[in-house]
Amino acid sequence: MIELKIPRYMRDTIPILEFRNKILWVVGHKRSGYYPVSEKTKKMICFEIKEV
């Protein structure tokens, strides 16, 4: 989150999607390159984040 220049006061409020100890998505900011989606992708899971 430091690299993304997210202010310290916001860091506890941003969801992070993690799989097998690797960060996949800092919600609303950046996706990881560990599991990219391409034309060859056969399976994927879609997530939708809603503020309540």
C-alpha positions, 0 to 999 in steps of 0.5 A: 500500500506504500507503493500505491501511495495509499494514505496510512489512515485509509489502509485499514479500510481497503479490502485485500483479496489474498490466495495462497499467501499472495495478494491478488487484488487491493480492491479499487487500486491494483490487481496482481500479476500472479494469476492474469486473465487472458484468452486462454483462461478456462476458469475464473472467479468473479468478485463484486464489492459493495459498500454497505 
